[in-house]
Amino acid sequence: MDYEIERSLRGLAEKIGDEIAVRLVERFRQGELPVAPEYLTAFQVAQLTGFTPKGLENMRAKRIGPPFMKVGNSVRYRVADVRAWMDAGGDA
């Protein structure tokens, strides 16, 4: 890639990133964005890990996969546990 084009693209990406950050901070201050959750649903973990919700369900039945807990009838995963599991290799 031409050096000038690459430099221009990097500058544009930086400006866009800065603008997004400013807008997110403003929306957070206005209460429009929730704080990052400490617990995730199976659907959220599936998006994060690349497994399907059914795959996570199968792992829970076999007592493998990321640690989870039941909250009433719902399954929840601690963000820290999912990250640690992924850092350790995330094997099913």
Residue pairs with C-beta under 8 A, 6 or more apart in sequence:
24 33
27 33
36 79
37 79
38 78
38 79
38 80
39 71
39 76
39 77
39 78
39 79
40 48
40 76
40 77
40 78
40 79
40 82
41 74
41 75
41 76
41 77
42 53
42 56
42 57
42 68
42 75
42 77
43 53
44 77
45 51
45 56
45 66
45 77
45 82
46 52
46 53
46 55
46 56
48 82
48 86
49 56
49 66
49 82
49 86
49 90
51 59
51 65
51 92
55 92
56 65
56 66
59 65
59 66
59 92
60 68
60 75
64 92
65 85
65 92
66 77
66 81
66 82
66 85
66 86
66 90
67 77
67 78
67 81
67 85
68 75
68 76
68 77
68 81
69 75
69 76
69 77
69 78
70 76
